[in-house]
Amino acid sequence: MKSGILLLATASVTLAAPVDDSIAQIREQYAIINEADLEWETLKPPFEDIVEGDFKRGSGGGKLRKSVLSLVTSDHGGSSTEIYYNPAGDPIFLFENSSYWTFTQKENETKDNVTEHRIYFKDGKIIQALEKNYEFLNEDEKASAAEKAQNKPIATNAQTSQRFLPTLLDLKTAAAPKIVVLSDELSRAMDRLEEGVIPLDNDAWGVMKLPRKIAMTPATQDSKSAAFAMLLEMQVIQEGEDVEQPNSYDFDVLERTDRSAVVAVTLSGMQDDEIESVRYRVEMRLEDEMWILKDLRQQMKKWPDRAIDGQVEWFKP
């Protein structure tokens, strides 16, 4: 792999003044962190399909300030993800550089293709997300190509933030084996940066019949795990290859209070000639230290070549 981590430079983007001020403050914070003499801990997670990978945590004054996940893949590519934390332990900035190289039509000539993401967080929300794409033929062209490329703003929402924040917080203390799982979660969240809002309106979902014996699971499980456990208990989904493969399932916490939760569980890449993805809306309440299923609904999405003209992407069966 030829590409390395690039400088955290961003093109100018027109912003509302309060957001602009917040981003300026975040940039000041991560500049200070990068200049600090941090104490580093290096972990070697047991990645199976990665040529080389490690995870580093950098601390200053006894507090985690930065972590770096570096991966080299077998397809001439790799990525580096830097996560910055404020003194309270909240994520404030994420910088991802992913790249791959290919041969050109000239003998022994290669070309690097780079995608950068910059995501700014404040008060548990994404306040700005940017994407930049560029390519270059040799190291001498890299800096110029990166400078000329424009950052494209990405529209985000509360659900986008929820896909990132639990993973970024778990990475602060996770042991090496857990980092493998969290790395997959982070990759899926990045893939879904531009995904729209999942509807909360019940009318957008097809009703599924509940079992005679209401499904339940211990309150010790977080809402995502509880929703998945209930679908397994009801045999709506099966524990097996389909849900164990990377990028085949995702979770979105649509609503959450102290005593209730609404979670969307999405299964993609279905082994079906017509349906590509199915997602379930699981509504639960906490009663007597148990998650109790209150309502279950469903949406489907067809494979692109099977969709009917004019049909919405997600539909209720």
Kinemage of the C-alpha trace (Angstrom):
@kinemage 1
@onewidth
@group {chain A} dominant
@subgroup {mainchain}
@vectorlist {calphas} color= white
{ca met a 1} P 0.000 0.000 0.000
{ca lys a 2} L 1.445 3.371 -1.003
{ca ser a 3} L -0.813 5.956 0.640
{ca gly a 4} L -0.271 7.228 4.150
{ca ile a 5} L -2.155 9.368 6.612
{ca leu a 6} L -2.698 12.832 5.201
{ca leu a 7} L -2.668 16.150 7.012
{ca leu a 8} L -5.905 17.181 8.669
{ca ala a 9} L -6.530 20.066 6.284
{ca thr a 10} L -10.005 21.073 5.253
{ca ala a 11} L -11.256 23.234 2.426
{ca ser a 12} L -13.319 26.263 3.341
{ca val a 13} L -17.030 25.557 3.694
{ca thr a 14} L -19.735 28.136 4.287
{ca leu a 15} L -21.280 27.494 7.703
{ca ala a 16} L -23.692 29.135 10.075
{ca ala a 17} L -21.769 31.165 12.637
{ca pro a 18} L -22.456 28.985 15.730
{ca val a 19} L -21.397 25.808 13.890
{ca asp a 20} L -18.389 27.597 12.438
{ca asp a 21} L -17.295 28.652 15.931
{ca ser a 22} L -17.727 25.116 17.286
{ca ile a 23} L -15.658 23.616 14.466
{ca ala a 24} L -12.936 26.209 14.984
{ca gln a 25} L -12.788 25.212 18.654
{ca ile a 26} L -12.626 21.514 17.755
{ca arg a 27} L -9.765 22.183 15.341
{ca glu a 28} L -7.899 23.994 18.084
{ca gln a 29} L -8.417 21.024 20.398
{ca tyr a 30} L -7.166 18.376 17.992
{ca ala a 31} L -4.192 20.559 17.029
{ca ile a 32} L -3.207 20.689 20.711
{ca ile a 33} L -3.682 16.922 21.017
{ca asn a 34} L -1.454 16.281 17.971
{ca glu a 35} L 1.292 18.439 19.457
{ca ala a 36} L 1.091 16.824 22.900
{ca asp a 37} L 3.516 14.171 24.091
{ca leu a 38} L 0.976 11.388 24.603
{ca glu a 39} L 1.600 8.020 26.215
{ca trp a 40} L 0.630 5.319 23.717
{ca glu a 41} L -0.810 1.850 24.208
{ca thr a 42} L -0.730 -0.463 21.171
{ca leu a 43} L -3.080 -3.420 20.725
{ca lys a 44} L -2.993 -6.116 18.050
{ca pro a 45} L -6.605 -7.221 17.472
{ca pro a 46} L -7.053 -10.738 16.026
{ca phe a 47} L -8.288 -9.608 12.599
{ca glu a 48} L -8.978 -12.550 10.265
{ca asp a 49} L -9.249 -10.899 6.834
{ca ile a 50} L -6.754 -8.087 7.400
{ca val a 51} L -3.116 -8.316 6.253
{ca glu a 52} L -1.998 -6.058 9.076
{ca gly a 53} L -3.865 -4.071 11.689
{ca asp a 54} L -3.352 -2.378 15.026
{ca phe a 55} L -5.167 -0.047 17.405
{ca lys a 56} L -3.420 2.624 19.459
{ca arg a 57} L -4.657 4.742 22.352
{ca gly a 58} L -2.881 7.963 23.286
{ca ser a 59} L -3.360 9.426 26.771
{ca gly a 60} L -2.277 12.670 28.405
{ca gly a 61} L -2.704 13.582 32.038
{ca gly a 62} L -4.270 10.184 32.673
{ca lys a 63} L -7.063 10.759 30.128
{ca leu a 64} L -7.579 9.284 26.671
{ca arg a 65} L -7.231 12.009 24.035
{ca lys a 66} L -6.716 10.141 20.762
{ca ser a 67} L -7.000 6.669 19.255
{ca val a 68} L -5.847 5.380 15.863
{ca leu a 69} L -7.126 2.300 14.012
{ca ser a 70} L -4.828 1.261 11.139
{ca leu a 71} L -5.730 -1.485 8.652
{ca val a 72} L -3.985 -2.903 5.595
{ca thr a 73} L -6.159 -5.118 3.395
{ca ser a 74} L -5.293 -7.745 0.798
{ca asp a 75} L -6.878 -5.789 -2.088
{ca his a 76} L -4.141 -3.155 -2.470
{ca gly a 77} L -5.854 -0.943 0.076
{ca gly a 78} L -6.139 0.110 3.653
{ca ser a 79} L -7.339 2.797 6.010
{ca ser a 80} L -6.416 4.866 9.015
{ca thr a 81} L -9.044 6.249 11.383
{ca glu a 82} L -8.125 8.859 13.992
{ca ile a 83} L -10.564 9.625 16.829
{ca tyr a 84} L -10.112 12.614 19.126
{ca tyr a 85} L -11.664 13.003 22.588
{ca asn a 86} L -12.131 16.018 24.842
{ca pro a 87} L -11.028 15.903 28.532
{ca ala a 88} L -14.510 14.668 29.514
{ca gly a 89} L -14.049 11.618 27.272
{ca asp a 90} L -16.518 12.644 24.543
{ca pro a 91} L -15.619 12.152 20.864
{ca ile a 92} L -15.109 15.517 19.143
{ca phe a 93} L -13.523 14.636 15.788
{ca leu a 94} L -13.000 11.663 13.488
{ca phe a 95} L -10.650 11.650 10.504
{ca glu a 96} L -10.635 8.655 8.168
{ca asn a 97} L -8.258 8.162 5.261
{ca ser a 98} L -9.024 5.107 3.126
{ca ser a 99} L -7.147 4.315 -0.069
{ca tyr a 100} L -6.336 1.690 -2.650
{ca trp a 101} L -3.957 1.584 -5.604
{ca thr a 102} L -4.304 0.147 -9.089
{ca phe a 103} L -2.073 -0.287 -12.108
{ca thr a 104} L -2.514 2.151 -14.994
{ca gln a 105} L -2.161 1.293 -18.673
{ca lys a 106} L 1.506 2.264 -18.507
{ca glu a 107} L 3.944 -0.475 -17.546
{ca asn a 108} L 4.749 -0.559 -13.810
{ca glu a 109} L 2.804 2.653 -13.169
{ca thr a 110} L 0.316 2.783 -10.306
{ca lys a 111} L -2.392 5.200 -9.241
{ca asp a 112} L -3.603 5.864 -5.708
{ca asn a 113} L -7.291 6.578 -5.044
{ca val a 114} L -8.035 8.279 -1.724
{ca thr a 115} L -11.212 9.052 0.198
{ca glu a 116} L -11.110 11.198 3.323
{ca his a 117} L -13.875 11.737 5.864
{ca arg a 118} L -13.941 14.437 8.532
{ca ile a 119} L -16.700 14.251 11.130
{ca tyr a 120} L -17.171 16.840 13.885
{ca phe a 121} L -19.109 16.018 17.066
{ca lys a 122} L -20.624 18.245 19.745
{ca asp a 123} L -22.977 17.337 22.597
{ca gly a 124} L -23.485 13.814 21.257
{ca lys a 125} L -24.384 14.959 17.741
{ca ile a 126} L -22.640 15.305 14.400
{ca ile a 127} L -22.458 19.009 13.577
{ca gln a 128} L -20.620 18.564 10.290
{ca ala a 129} L -19.465 15.700 8.037
{ca leu a 130} L -17.209 16.159 5.004
{ca glu a 131} L -15.958 13.849 2.253
{ca lys a 132} L -13.019 14.436 -0.088
{ca asn a 133} L -11.904 12.251 -3.029
{ca tyr a 134} L -8.734 12.512 -5.096
{ca glu a 135} L -6.093 10.438 -6.904
{ca phe a 136} L -2.400 10.760 -7.744
{ca leu a 137} L 0.301 8.866 -9.628
{ca asn a 138} L 3.314 9.437 -7.376
{ca glu a 139} L 4.202 10.797 -3.954
{ca asp a 140} L 5.279 14.144 -5.408
{ca glu a 141} L 1.693 14.737 -6.613
{ca lys a 142} L -0.034 13.689 -3.393
{ca ala a 143} L 0.035 16.960 -1.463
{ca ser a 144} L -1.086 18.980 -4.488
{ca ala a 145} L -3.922 16.563 -5.314
{ca ala a 146} L -5.162 16.646 -1.722
{ca glu a 147} L -5.063 20.452 -1.623
{ca lys a 148} L -6.971 20.853 -4.889
{ca ala a 149} L -9.727 18.376 -3.970
{ca gln a 150} L -12.879 19.899 -2.506
{ca asn a 151} L -14.612 18.745 0.669
{ca lys a 152} L -18.214 17.749 -0.011
{ca pro a 153} L -20.631 18.377 2.882
{ca ile a 154} L -22.709 15.331 3.831
{ca ala a 155} L -26.167 15.815 5.306
{ca thr a 156} L -26.504 13.965 8.616
{ca asn a 157} L -29.184 13.473 11.263
{ca ala a 158} L -29.665 12.144 14.783
{ca gln a 159} L -29.699 8.555 13.522
{ca thr a 160} L -26.338 9.085 11.801
{ca ser a 161} L -24.837 10.208 15.101
{ca gln a 162} L -26.282 7.200 16.912
{ca arg a 163} L -24.545 4.864 14.462
{ca phe a 164} L -21.147 6.309 15.408
{ca leu a 165} L -21.168 7.413 19.035
{ca pro a 166} L -21.712 4.093 20.890
{ca thr a 167} L -18.879 2.535 18.872
{ca leu a 168} L -16.505 5.446 19.475
{ca leu a 169} L -17.222 5.325 23.200
{ca asp a 170} L -16.735 1.532 23.365
{ca leu a 171} L -13.368 1.854 21.609
{ca lys a 172} L -12.056 3.843 24.594
{ca thr a 173} L -11.737 0.762 26.805
{ca ala a 174} L -12.300 -2.278 24.553
{ca ala a 175} L -9.908 -5.219 24.684
{ca ala a 176} L -8.259 -6.447 21.474
{ca pro a 177} L -10.898 -9.097 20.516
{ca lys a 178} L -13.761 -6.597 20.929
{ca ile a 179} L -11.960 -4.099 18.683
{ca val a 180} L -12.457 -6.487 15.751
{ca val a 181} L -16.229 -6.211 16.197
{ca leu a 182} L -16.109 -2.460 16.787
{ca ser a 183} L -13.989 -2.000 13.662
{ca asp a 184} L -16.742 -3.656 11.612
{ca glu a 185} L -19.368 -1.452 13.279
{ca leu a 186} L -17.359 1.675 12.504
{ca ser a 187} L -16.959 0.604 8.874
{ca arg a 188} L -20.705 0.043 8.522
{ca ala a 189} L -21.447 3.435 10.083
{ca met a 190} L -19.096 5.074 7.572
{ca asp a 191} L -20.775 3.257 4.685
{ca arg a 192} L -24.137 4.601 5.867
{ca leu a 193} L -23.098 8.240 6.269
{ca glu a 194} L -25.421 9.402 3.496
{ca glu a 195} L -28.323 7.112 4.361
{ca gly a 196} L -31.623 8.860 5.004
{ca val a 197} L -33.672 8.859 8.171
{ca ile a 198} L -35.495 5.632 9.021
{ca pro a 199} L -39.174 6.574 9.485
{ca leu a 200} L -40.681 6.600 12.969
{ca asp a 201} L -44.271 6.761 11.700
{ca asn a 202} L -46.010 3.411 12.320
{ca asp a 203} L -47.960 3.776 9.078
{ca ala a 204} L -44.724 3.395 7.083
{ca trp a 205} L -44.288 -0.151 8.420
{ca gly a 206} L -46.205 -3.385 7.836
{ca val a 207} L -47.612 -4.871 11.066
{ca met a 208} L -46.295 -8.290 12.089
{ca lys a 209} L -48.354 -10.646 14.241
{ca leu a 210} L -47.029 -11.006 17.773
{ca pro a 211} L -46.680 -14.457 19.362
{ca arg a 212} L -49.210 -15.599 21.955
{ca lys a 213} L -46.466 -15.584 24.556
{ca ile a 214} L -44.901 -12.119 24.466
{ca ala a 215} L -41.173 -12.203 23.783
{ca met a 216} L -38.941 -10.816 26.526
{ca thr a 217} L -35.285 -10.592 27.419
{ca pro a 218} L -33.326 -9.413 30.509
{ca ala a 219} L -32.951 -5.674 31.071
{ca thr a 220} L -29.202 -6.171 31.464
{ca gln a 221} L -28.992 -6.225 27.668
{ca asp a 222} L -28.656 -2.914 25.850
{ca ser a 223} L -31.546 -1.979 23.569
{ca lys a 224} L -29.813 -3.125 20.365
{ca ser a 225} L -28.955 -6.541 21.786
{ca ala a 226} L -32.429 -6.883 23.296
{ca ala a 227} L -34.121 -6.168 19.949
{ca phe a 228} L -31.939 -8.737 18.208
{ca ala a 229} L -32.565 -11.318 20.946
{ca met a 230} L -36.333 -10.866 20.613
{ca leu a 231} L -36.220 -11.422 16.852
{ca leu a 232} L -34.241 -14.600 17.457
{ca glu a 233} L -36.641 -15.748 20.188
{ca met a 234} L -39.610 -15.264 17.856
{ca gln a 235} L -37.697 -17.017 15.038
{ca val a 236} L -38.210 -14.000 12.811
{ca ile a 237} L -34.505 -14.295 12.017
{ca gln a 238} L -32.179 -17.245 12.390
{ca glu a 239} L -28.757 -17.260 14.009
{ca gly a 240} L -26.511 -18.325 11.169
{ca glu a 241} L -24.332 -17.332 8.283
{ca asp a 242} L -26.635 -14.599 6.947
{ca val a 243} L -26.454 -12.488 10.101
{ca glu a 244} L -22.851 -13.281 10.987
{ca gln a 245} L -21.276 -11.984 7.788
{ca pro a 246} L -19.885 -8.425 7.959
{ca asn a 247} L -22.236 -5.713 6.690
{ca ser a 248} L -25.229 -8.085 6.670
{ca tyr a 249} L -27.004 -6.466 9.613
{ca asp a 250} L -27.232 -3.065 11.269
{ca phe a 251} L -28.940 -1.530 14.281
{ca asp a 252} L -30.475 1.919 14.706
{ca val a 253} L -31.882 3.202 17.990
{ca leu a 254} L -34.807 5.302 16.749
{ca glu a 255} L -36.138 6.302 20.183
{ca arg a 256} L -34.817 5.725 23.703
{ca thr a 257} L -36.036 6.677 27.182
{ca asp a 258} L -35.284 5.243 30.611
{ca arg a 259} L -38.136 2.743 30.264
{ca ser a 260} L -38.620 2.223 26.523
{ca ala a 261} L -36.833 1.870 23.209
{ca val a 262} L -37.584 1.586 19.506
{ca val a 263} L -34.860 -0.186 17.528
{ca ala a 264} L -34.595 -0.869 13.798
{ca val a 265} L -32.750 -4.072 12.871
{ca thr a 266} L -31.751 -4.225 9.191
{ca leu a 267} L -30.642 -7.391 7.379
{ca ser a 268} L -29.013 -6.839 3.985
{ca gly a 269} L -27.896 -9.156 1.199
{ca met a 270} L -30.779 -11.613 1.657
{ca gln a 271} L -30.636 -14.981 -0.085
{ca asp a 272} L -33.752 -14.180 -2.079
{ca asp a 273} L -34.336 -13.625 -5.793
{ca glu a 274} L -36.470 -10.532 -5.228
{ca ile a 275} L -35.874 -9.063 -1.735
{ca glu a 276} L -32.441 -7.589 -1.045
{ca ser a 277} L -33.007 -6.208 2.483
{ca val a 278} L -35.503 -6.494 5.322
{ca arg a 279} L -35.692 -4.328 8.408
{ca tyr a 280} L -37.743 -4.718 11.555
{ca arg a 281} L -39.047 -2.019 13.862
{ca val a 282} L -38.924 -3.437 17.406
{ca glu a 283} L -40.759 -1.462 20.105
{ca met a 284} L -39.943 -2.496 23.678
{ca arg a 285} L -40.636 -1.452 27.268
{ca leu a 286} L -38.837 -2.199 30.513
{ca glu a 287} L -41.120 -3.975 32.983
{ca asp a 288} L -39.891 -5.740 36.134
{ca glu a 289} L -36.276 -5.648 34.906
{ca met a 290} L -37.204 -7.279 31.596
{ca trp a 291} L -37.450 -5.922 28.067
{ca ile a 292} L -40.993 -6.706 26.865
{ca leu a 293} L -41.926 -6.650 23.170
{ca lys a 294} L -44.820 -4.246 22.581
{ca asp a 295} L -44.967 -3.902 18.797
{ca leu a 296} L -43.232 -5.397 15.755
{ca arg a 297} L -43.277 -4.026 12.209
{ca gln a 298} L -41.447 -4.638 8.951
{ca gln a 299} L -40.192 -3.007 5.757
{ca met a 300} L -38.546 -4.528 2.681
{ca lys a 301} L -36.339 -3.399 -0.194
{ca lys a 302} L -36.003 -5.173 -3.538
{ca trp a 303} L -32.853 -5.852 -5.494
{ca pro a 304} L -32.308 -2.900 -7.900
{ca asp a 305} L -33.087 -4.953 -11.005
{ca arg a 306} L -36.328 -6.198 -9.426
{ca ala a 307} L -37.763 -2.872 -8.314
{ca ile a 308} L -40.879 -1.640 -10.078
{ca asp a 309} L -40.703 1.791 -11.713
{ca gly a 310} L -41.966 4.406 -9.275
{ca gln a 311} L -41.783 2.079 -6.284
{ca val a 312} L -40.336 3.618 -3.137
{ca glu a 313} L -36.993 2.176 -2.046
{ca trp a 314} L -38.375 0.780 1.222
{ca phe a 315} L -41.955 -0.458 1.320
{ca lys a 316} L -44.219 -2.229 3.791
{ca pro a 317} L -45.233 -5.758 2.721
